[in-house]
Amino acid sequence: MPSVPDVVPEEALDYDEIYRRGGQNLGDEDFVLLKCAGCERIFLFESEVDTIYLEPDDLNVREPVFNAFTCPSCGHEFGSGPWWGPQAAAQVTWTDLAKSRWRWTTRRTRETRPET
């Protein structure tokens, strides 16, 4: 599967803002953005403790995951295969992020107004 151009890189995530909003787990967090291949809903994922953050406005709404996750919006199964990165079934682009309620996770999208 070819890499999607303009994908939001892991290093663009603003950890200070994620922590400020309650996203800390046990320390040594490693956050990435995921996109459901079924409905394109975006999630924040923390891979050190395998936690999916479901709601961008309340990081207490999270779910532990171990090898599988079902999208609560469309029922798509995140199972075997990469969930993020160039081999993922769906990748979060800057355009996706700018239009989502997760736009606060990077300085770039937080400081620009979403396109309508």
DSSP file (Angstrom, degrees, kcal/mol; ACC not computed):
  #  RESIDUE AA STRUCTURE BP1 BP2  ACC     N-H-->O    O-->H-N    N-H-->O    O-->H-N    TCO  KAPPA ALPHA  PHI   PSI    X-CA   Y-CA   Z-CA
    1    1 A M              0   0    0      0, 0.0     2,-0.0     0, 0.0    87,-0.0   0.000 360.0 360.0 360.0 126.4    0.0    0.0    0.0
    2    2 A P        -     0   0    0      0, 0.0     2,-0.1     0, 0.0     0, 0.0  -0.343 360.0 -99.1 -73.5 154.2    1.6    3.3   -1.0
    3    3 A S        -     0   0    0      1,-0.1    84,-0.1    -2,-0.0    88,-0.0  -0.455  35.0-121.4 -70.3 142.4    2.1    6.1    1.5
    4    4 A V    >   -     0   0    0     -2,-0.1     3,-0.7     1,-0.1    -1,-0.1  -0.705  29.0-118.3 -84.5 132.4   -0.5    8.9    1.5
    5    5 A P  T 3  S+     0   0    0      0, 0.0    -1,-0.1     0, 0.0     0, 0.0  -0.369  92.1  22.5 -68.6 151.9    0.9   12.3    0.9
    6    6 A D  T 3  S+     0   0    0      1,-0.2    88,-2.1    87,-0.1    89,-0.3   0.781  80.4 167.2  66.8  31.0    0.5   15.0    3.5
    7    7 A V  B <   -A   93   0A   0     -3,-0.7    86,-0.3    86,-0.2    -1,-0.2  -0.530  44.5-108.6 -74.7 141.9    0.1   12.6    6.4
    8    8 A V        -     0   0    0     84,-2.7    25,-0.2    -2,-0.2    84,-0.2  -0.604  38.3-135.9 -70.4 116.9    0.3   14.1    9.9
    9    9 A P    >   -     0   0    0      0, 0.0     3,-1.8     0, 0.0     4,-0.4  -0.426  14.0-118.5 -76.3 152.7    3.6   12.7   11.3
   10   10 A E  G >  S+     0   0    0      1,-0.3     3,-1.7     2,-0.2    21,-0.1   0.874 112.3  61.3 -54.3 -40.2    3.8   11.5   14.9
   11   11 A E  G 3  S+     0   0    0      1,-0.3    -1,-0.3     3,-0.0    21,-0.0   0.596  91.0  69.0 -69.5  -8.9    6.3   14.1   15.8
   12   12 A A  G <  S+     0   0    0     -3,-1.8    95,-0.5     2,-0.1    -1,-0.3   0.663  74.4 107.7 -80.3 -16.3    3.8   16.9   15.0
   13   13 A L  B <  S-B  106   0B   0     -3,-1.7     2,-1.1    -4,-0.4    93,-0.2  -0.395  72.6-130.5 -67.8 138.4    1.6   16.0   18.0
   14   14 A D     >  -     0   0    0     91,-3.5     4,-2.3     1,-0.2     3,-0.2  -0.737  24.5-177.1 -92.5  92.8    1.7   18.5   20.8
   15   15 A Y  H  > S+     0   0    0     -2,-1.1     4,-3.1     1,-0.2     5,-0.3   0.862  80.1  58.5 -61.0 -38.2    2.3   16.3   23.9
   16   16 A D  H  > S+     0   0    0      1,-0.2     4,-2.5     2,-0.2    -1,-0.2   0.923 109.8  43.7 -58.9 -43.1    2.1   19.3   26.3
   17   17 A E  H  > S+     0   0    0     -3,-0.2     4,-1.7     2,-0.2    -2,-0.2   0.894 112.8  51.8 -69.7 -39.4   -1.4   20.1   25.1
   18   18 A I  H  <>S+     0   0    0     -4,-2.3     5,-2.5     2,-0.2     6,-0.2   0.930 113.4  44.8 -61.9 -44.8   -2.4   16.4   25.1
   19   19 A Y  H ><5S+     0   0    0     -4,-3.1     3,-2.0     3,-0.2     5,-0.4   0.915 109.2  56.2 -64.0 -42.7   -1.2   16.1   28.7
   20   20 A R  H 3<5S+     0   0    0     -4,-2.5    -1,-0.2     1,-0.3    -2,-0.2   0.842 106.9  50.7 -58.9 -33.2   -2.8   19.4   29.7
   21   21 A R  T 3<5S-     0   0    0     -4,-1.7    38,-0.6    -5,-0.1    -1,-0.3   0.351 130.1 -93.6 -89.3   5.9   -6.2   18.0   28.5
   22   22 A G  T < 5S+     0   0    0     -3,-2.0    -3,-0.2    -5,-0.1    -2,-0.1   0.677  83.2 131.3  98.4  19.1   -5.7   14.8   30.6
   23   23 A G      < +     0   0    0     -5,-2.5    -4,-0.2    -6,-0.2     2,-0.1   0.447  32.9 118.9 -86.9   1.1   -4.1   12.4   28.1
   24   24 A Q        +     0   0    0     -5,-0.4    -9,-0.0    -6,-0.2     0, 0.0  -0.410  33.1 173.0 -70.7 142.5   -1.3   11.2   30.3
   25   25 A N        -     0   0    0     -2,-0.1    -1,-0.1    26,-0.0     3,-0.1   0.487  65.4 -35.4-109.1-104.9   -1.2    7.5   31.1
   26   26 A L  S    S-     0   0    0      1,-0.4     2,-0.1     2,-0.0    -2,-0.1   0.246  96.0 -87.9-110.7  11.2    1.7    5.9   32.9
   27   27 A G  S    S+     0   0    0      0, 0.0    -1,-0.4     0, 0.0    21,-0.0  -0.095 105.1  66.0  95.3 158.6    4.6    8.0   31.5
   28   28 A D  S    S-     0   0    0      1,-0.1    20,-0.0    -3,-0.1    -2,-0.0   0.853  72.9-176.0  59.9  37.7    6.6    7.4   28.4
   29   29 A E        -     0   0    0     19,-0.1     2,-0.3    18,-0.1    -1,-0.1  -0.259  18.9-164.3 -64.4 151.6    3.5    8.0   26.2
   30   30 A D        -     0   0    0      2,-0.0    17,-2.6     0, 0.0     2,-0.2  -0.831  15.2-167.2-139.3  96.0    3.8    7.5   22.5
   31   31 A F  E     +C   46   0C   0     -2,-0.3     2,-0.3    15,-0.2    15,-0.2  -0.596  13.4 166.3 -92.6 145.9    0.8    9.1   20.7
   32   32 A V  E     -C   45   0C   0     13,-2.3    13,-3.1    -2,-0.2     2,-0.4  -0.962  33.4-116.6-144.6 160.0   -0.4    8.7   17.1
   33   33 A L  E     -C   44   0C   0     -2,-0.3    59,-0.3   -25,-0.2     2,-0.3  -0.839  28.6-163.6 -98.3 139.2   -3.5    9.6   15.2
   34   34 A L  E     -C   43   0C   0      9,-2.8     9,-2.4    -2,-0.4     2,-0.4  -0.885   5.5-156.4-118.1 151.3   -5.6    6.8   13.7
   35   35 A K  E     -C   42   0C   0     55,-0.6     2,-0.3    48,-0.5     7,-0.2  -0.998  23.0-120.9-128.7 131.6   -8.3    7.0   11.1
   36   36 A C     >  -     0   0    0      5,-2.7     4,-1.7    -2,-0.4    55,-0.1  -0.510  11.9-149.2 -68.1 128.9  -11.0    4.4   10.7
   37   37 A A  T  4 S+     0   0    0     -2,-0.3    -1,-0.2     1,-0.2    54,-0.0   0.675  95.0  52.7 -71.9 -17.0  -10.9    2.8    7.2
   38   38 A G  T  4 S+     0   0    0      3,-0.1    -1,-0.2     1,-0.0    -2,-0.0   0.923 132.9   0.4 -84.6 -48.4  -14.7    2.4    7.4
   39   39 A C  T  4 S-     0   0    0      2,-0.1    -2,-0.2    37,-0.0    -1,-0.0   0.429  89.7-119.9-124.4  -2.9  -16.0    5.8    8.3
   40   40 A E     <  +     0   0    0     -4,-1.7     2,-0.1     1,-0.2    -3,-0.1   0.621  53.8 159.2  70.2  15.9  -12.9    8.0    8.5
   41   41 A R        -     0   0    0     -6,-0.1    -5,-2.7     1,-0.1     2,-0.3  -0.464  35.8-130.8 -65.4 142.2  -13.4    8.9   12.2
   42   42 A I  E     -C   35   0C   0     -7,-0.2     2,-0.3    -2,-0.1    -7,-0.2  -0.765  26.3-178.7-100.6 142.9  -10.2   10.0   13.8
   43   43 A F  E     -C   34   0C   0     -9,-2.4    -9,-2.8    -2,-0.3     2,-0.5  -0.940  26.4-126.8-132.5 155.4   -8.9    8.7   17.1
   44   44 A L  E     -CD  33  53C   0      9,-1.4     9,-3.4    -2,-0.3     2,-0.4  -0.910  30.1-164.9 -99.0 132.5   -5.9    9.5   19.3
   45   45 A F  E     -CD  32  52C   0    -13,-3.1   -13,-2.3    -2,-0.5     2,-0.6  -0.961  15.1-158.8-123.0 136.7   -4.0    6.3   20.2
   46   46 A E  E   > -CD  31  51C   0      5,-3.0     5,-2.3    -2,-0.4     4,-0.5  -0.955   8.8-169.6-114.1 112.2   -1.3    5.9   22.9
   47   47 A S  T   5S+     0   0    0    -17,-2.6    -1,-0.1    -2,-0.6   -16,-0.1   0.617  74.0  67.0 -85.9 -13.2    0.8    2.8   22.0
   48   48 A E  T   5S+     0   0    0    -18,-0.2    -1,-0.2     1,-0.2   -19,-0.1   0.884 121.9  19.0 -71.8 -36.9    2.8    2.3   25.2
   49   49 A V  T   5S-     0   0    0     -3,-0.3    16,-0.2     2,-0.1    -2,-0.2   0.288 107.7-119.4-114.1   6.0   -0.3    1.4   27.2
   50   50 A D  T   5 +     0   0    0     -4,-0.5    15,-3.0     1,-0.2     2,-0.4   0.971  56.6 155.8  52.3  66.2   -2.5    0.5   24.2
   51   51 A T  E   < -DE  46  64C   0     -5,-2.3    -5,-3.0    13,-0.2     2,-0.5  -0.980  32.7-154.7-126.1 132.9   -5.2    3.1   24.8
   52   52 A I  E     -DE  45  63C   0     11,-2.8    11,-2.5    -2,-0.4     2,-0.6  -0.929  10.7-146.9-105.9 128.4   -7.6    4.7   22.3
   53   53 A Y  E     -DE  44  62C   0     -9,-3.4    -9,-1.4    -2,-0.5     9,-0.2  -0.855  15.0-173.8 -92.9 121.3   -9.0    8.1   23.1
   54   54 A L        +     0   0    0      7,-2.4     8,-0.2    -2,-0.6    -1,-0.1   0.785  63.3  46.7 -90.6 -30.6  -12.5    8.2   21.7
   55   55 A E    >   -     0   0    0      6,-1.0     3,-1.2     3,-0.5     6,-0.2  -0.957  59.8-155.9-123.5 121.2  -13.6   11.8   22.3
   56   56 A P  T 3  S+     0   0    0      0, 0.0     3,-0.2     0, 0.0    -1,-0.1   0.747  97.5  51.4 -66.0 -22.3  -11.4   14.9   21.5
   57   57 A D  T 3  S+     0   0    0      1,-0.3     2,-0.2     2,-0.0    45,-0.0   0.507 118.6  34.0 -92.9  -4.4  -13.3   17.0   24.0
   58   58 A D    X   -     0   0    0     -3,-1.2     3,-2.0     3,-0.1    -3,-0.5  -0.722  58.9-173.4-152.3  95.5  -12.9   14.6   26.9
   59   59 A L  T 3  S+     0   0    0    -38,-0.6   -37,-0.1     1,-0.3    -1,-0.1   0.496  81.4  75.9 -73.7  -1.0   -9.7   12.5   27.1
   60   60 A N  T 3  S+     0   0    0      1,-0.1     2,-1.4    -7,-0.1    -1,-0.3   0.663  75.4  85.3 -76.7 -16.3  -11.2   10.5   30.0
   61   61 A V    <   +     0   0    0     -3,-2.0    -7,-2.4    -6,-0.2    -6,-1.0  -0.722  68.3 134.0 -86.4  94.7  -13.3    8.8   27.4
   62   62 A R  E     -E   53   0C   0     -2,-1.4    -9,-0.2    -9,-0.2   -11,-0.0  -0.925  42.8-149.0-142.6 161.9  -10.8    6.1   26.5
   63   63 A E  E     -E   52   0C   0    -11,-2.5   -11,-2.8    -2,-0.3     2,-0.2  -0.995  18.1-127.6-138.9 129.7  -10.6    2.4   26.0
   64   64 A P  E     -E   51   0C   0      0, 0.0     2,-0.4     0, 0.0   -13,-0.2  -0.556  31.5-165.9 -71.3 141.0   -7.8   -0.1   26.5
   65   65 A V        -     0   0    0    -15,-3.0     2,-0.4    -2,-0.2     4,-0.1  -0.981  17.5-171.0-131.7 144.3   -7.2   -2.2   23.5
   66   66 A F  S    S-     0   0    0      2,-0.6   -16,-0.0    -2,-0.4   -15,-0.0  -0.833  76.7 -38.8-136.6  95.8   -5.2   -5.3   23.0
   67   67 A N  S    S+     0   0    0     -2,-0.4     2,-0.3    12,-0.1    -2,-0.0   0.260 126.8  51.6  74.4 -10.7   -4.7   -6.4   19.3
   68   68 A A        +     0   0    0      2,-0.0    -2,-0.6    11,-0.0     2,-0.3  -0.994  52.2 176.9-155.2 150.9   -8.2   -5.3   18.2
   69   69 A F  E     -F   78   0D   0      9,-2.0     9,-3.8    -2,-0.3     2,-0.5  -0.969  18.5-144.9-153.4 138.4  -10.6   -2.4   18.4
   70   70 A T  E     -F   77   0D   0     -2,-0.3     7,-0.2     7,-0.2     6,-0.1  -0.935  26.8-119.5-109.0 124.6  -14.0   -1.9   16.9
   71   71 A C     >  -     0   0    0      5,-2.8     4,-2.2    -2,-0.5     5,-0.1  -0.430  15.9-148.1 -60.5 124.0  -14.9    1.6   15.7
   72   72 A P  T  4 S+     0   0    0      0, 0.0    -1,-0.2     0, 0.0   -18,-0.0   0.683  93.3  53.8 -70.3 -15.5  -17.9    2.7   17.8
   73   73 A S  T  4 S+     0   0    0      3,-0.1    -2,-0.0     1,-0.0    -3,-0.0   0.884 130.8   2.2 -84.2 -41.1  -19.2    4.8   14.8
   74   74 A C  T  4 S-     0   0    0      2,-0.1    -1,-0.0   -33,-0.0    -3,-0.0   0.516  90.6-114.3-129.1  -8.0  -19.3    2.2   12.1
   75   75 A G     <  +     0   0    0     -4,-2.2     2,-0.1     1,-0.3     0, 0.0   0.495  56.0 158.1  85.9   2.7  -18.2   -1.2   13.5
   76   76 A H        -     0   0    0     -6,-0.1    -5,-2.8     1,-0.1     2,-0.6  -0.378  39.1-128.1 -61.3 136.7  -15.0   -1.5   11.4
   77   77 A E  E     -F   70   0D   0     -7,-0.2     2,-0.9    -2,-0.1    -7,-0.2  -0.796  12.6-158.7 -92.1 120.9  -12.5   -3.8   13.1
   78   78 A F  E     +F   69   0D   0     -9,-3.8    -9,-2.0    -2,-0.6     3,-0.1  -0.889  46.8 130.7 -87.6 108.2   -9.0   -2.6   13.6
   79   79 A G        +     0   0    0     -2,-0.9   -12,-0.1     1,-0.5    -1,-0.1   0.078  51.5   7.5-129.0-122.2   -7.3   -5.9   13.9
   80   80 A S  S    S+     0   0    0     -2,-0.1    -1,-0.5     3,-0.0   -12,-0.0  -0.300 101.7  47.2 -68.9 155.2   -4.3   -7.5   12.3
   81   81 A G  S    S-     0   0    0     -3,-0.1     7,-0.1     7,-0.0     2,-0.1  -0.088 103.7 -46.2  94.2 161.0   -2.1   -5.3   10.2
   82   82 A P        -     0   0    0      0, 0.0     7,-0.7     0, 0.0    -3,-0.1  -0.353  38.0-161.1 -66.8 140.8   -0.7   -1.8   11.1
   83   83 A W  S    S+     0   0    0      5,-0.2   -48,-0.5     1,-0.1     2,-0.3   0.672  76.9  16.7 -91.6 -22.5   -3.2    0.7   12.5
   84   84 A W  S    S+     0   0    0    -50,-0.1     3,-0.3     7,-0.1    -1,-0.1  -0.897  93.4  52.9-143.0 171.1   -1.0    3.7   11.7
   85   85 A G  S >  S-     0   0    0     -2,-0.3     3,-1.8     1,-0.2     5,-0.1  -0.300 102.8 -43.1  90.5-178.4    2.0    4.6    9.5
   86   86 A P  T 3  S+     0   0    0      0, 0.0    -1,-0.2     0, 0.0     5,-0.1   0.680 135.9  50.0 -64.1 -19.4    2.5    4.1    5.7
   87   87 A Q  T 3  S+     0   0    0     -3,-0.3    -2,-0.1   -84,-0.1   -84,-0.0   0.418  83.8 117.1 -98.1   1.7    1.0    0.5    5.7
   88   88 A A  S <  S-     0   0    0     -3,-1.8    -5,-0.2     1,-0.1     3,-0.1  -0.326  73.9-123.0 -68.7 151.6   -2.2    1.4    7.6
   89   89 A A  S    S+     0   0    0     -7,-0.7     2,-0.3     1,-0.2    -1,-0.1   0.816  98.8  17.0 -64.1 -31.0   -5.5    1.0    5.8
   90   90 A A  S    S-     0   0    0    -55,-0.2   -55,-0.6    -7,-0.2     2,-0.4  -0.996  72.4-161.0-143.0 142.0   -6.3    4.7    6.4
   91   91 A Q        -     0   0    0     -2,-0.3     2,-0.6   -57,-0.1   -57,-0.1  -0.948  23.6-116.8-126.7 146.0   -4.0    7.5    7.4
   92   92 A V        -     0   0    0     -2,-0.4   -84,-2.7   -59,-0.3     2,-0.2  -0.704  33.0-163.8 -84.0 120.0   -4.8   10.9    8.9
   93   93 A T  B  >  -A    7   0A   0     -2,-0.6     4,-2.6   -86,-0.3   -86,-0.2  -0.543  34.5-107.2 -95.4 167.0   -3.8   13.8    6.6
   94   94 A W  H  > S+     0   0    0    -88,-2.1     4,-2.6     1,-0.2     5,-0.2   0.873 122.9  52.9 -60.4 -36.8   -3.4   17.4    7.6
   95   95 A T  H  > S+     0   0    0    -89,-0.3     4,-1.4     2,-0.2    -1,-0.2   0.926 108.8  49.2 -64.9 -44.6   -6.7   18.1    5.8
   96   96 A D  H  > S+     0   0    0      1,-0.2     4,-0.6     2,-0.2     3,-0.4   0.947 114.0  46.0 -55.7 -49.8   -8.5   15.4    7.8
   97   97 A L  H >< S+     0   0    0     -4,-2.6     3,-1.3     1,-0.2     6,-0.3   0.901 107.8  55.6 -64.8 -42.0   -7.1   16.8   11.0
   98   98 A A  H 3< S+     0   0    0     -4,-2.6    -1,-0.2     1,-0.3    -2,-0.2   0.798 110.7  46.6 -61.4 -28.6   -7.9   20.4   10.2
   99   99 A K  H 3< S+     0   0    0     -4,-1.4    -1,-0.3    -3,-0.4    -2,-0.2   0.520 103.8  81.3 -89.5  -6.4  -11.6   19.4    9.7
  100  100 A S  S X< S-     0   0    0     -3,-1.3     3,-1.2    -4,-0.6     4,-0.1  -0.504  86.5-117.2-100.9 166.7  -11.8   17.3   12.8
  101  101 A R  T 3  S+     0   0    0      1,-0.2     3,-0.5    -2,-0.2    -1,-0.1   0.536 111.3  70.7 -75.4  -6.4  -12.4   18.1   16.5
  102  102 A W  T >   +     0   0    0      1,-0.2     3,-2.6    -5,-0.2    -1,-0.2   0.385  63.5 107.6 -85.7   2.8   -8.9   16.6   17.1
  103  103 A R  G X   +     0   0    0     -3,-1.2     3,-1.2     1,-0.3     6,-0.2   0.725  64.3  71.3 -57.7 -21.1   -7.3   19.7   15.4
  104  104 A W  G 3  S+     0   0    0     -3,-0.5    -1,-0.3     1,-0.2     6,-0.1   0.641  77.0  82.0 -67.7 -13.4   -6.1   20.9   18.8
  105  105 A T  G <  S+     0   0    0     -3,-2.6   -91,-3.5    -8,-0.1     2,-0.4   0.629  94.5  42.8 -73.2 -13.0   -3.5   18.0   18.9
  106  106 A T  B <> S-B   13   0B   0     -3,-1.2     4,-2.0   -93,-0.2     5,-0.2  -0.975  75.6-133.4-130.1 148.8   -1.0   19.9   16.7
  107  107 A R  H  > S+     0   0    0    -95,-0.5     4,-1.9    -2,-0.4     5,-0.1   0.907 105.7  58.6 -61.6 -41.5    0.1   23.5   16.8
  108  108 A R  H  4 S+     0   0    0    -96,-0.2     4,-0.2     1,-0.2    -1,-0.2   0.916 114.5  33.5 -57.2 -48.2   -0.3   23.8   13.0
  109  109 A T  H >4 S+     0   0    0     -6,-0.2     3,-0.5     1,-0.2    -1,-0.2   0.758 113.9  59.4 -83.8 -24.2   -4.0   22.8   12.9
  110  110 A R  H 3< S+     0   0    0     -4,-2.0    -2,-0.2     1,-0.2    -1,-0.2   0.848 106.2  49.0 -68.5 -33.1   -4.9   24.5   16.2
  111  111 A E  T 3< S+     0   0    0     -4,-1.9     2,-0.3    -5,-0.2    -1,-0.2   0.469 105.0  67.6 -89.9  -1.7   -3.8   27.8   14.9
  112  112 A T  S <  S-     0   0    0     -3,-0.5     3,-0.0    -4,-0.2    -9,-0.0  -0.892  83.6-117.0-117.4 150.8   -5.7   27.7   11.7
  113  113 A R        -     0   0    0     -2,-0.3    -2,-0.1     1,-0.1   -15,-0.1  -0.627  38.5-105.4 -82.3 141.0   -9.4   27.8   11.2
  114  114 A P        -     0   0    0      0, 0.0     2,-0.2     0, 0.0   -15,-0.1  -0.327  32.8-114.4 -65.7 147.1  -11.0   24.6    9.6
  115  115 A E              0   0    0    -20,-0.2    -3,-0.0     1,-0.1     0, 0.0  -0.539 360.0 360.0 -76.7 147.7  -12.1   24.8    6.0
  116  116 A T              0   0    0     -2,-0.2    -1,-0.1     0, 0.0   -17,-0.0   0.424 360.0 360.0-101.3 360.0  -15.8   24.5    5.4
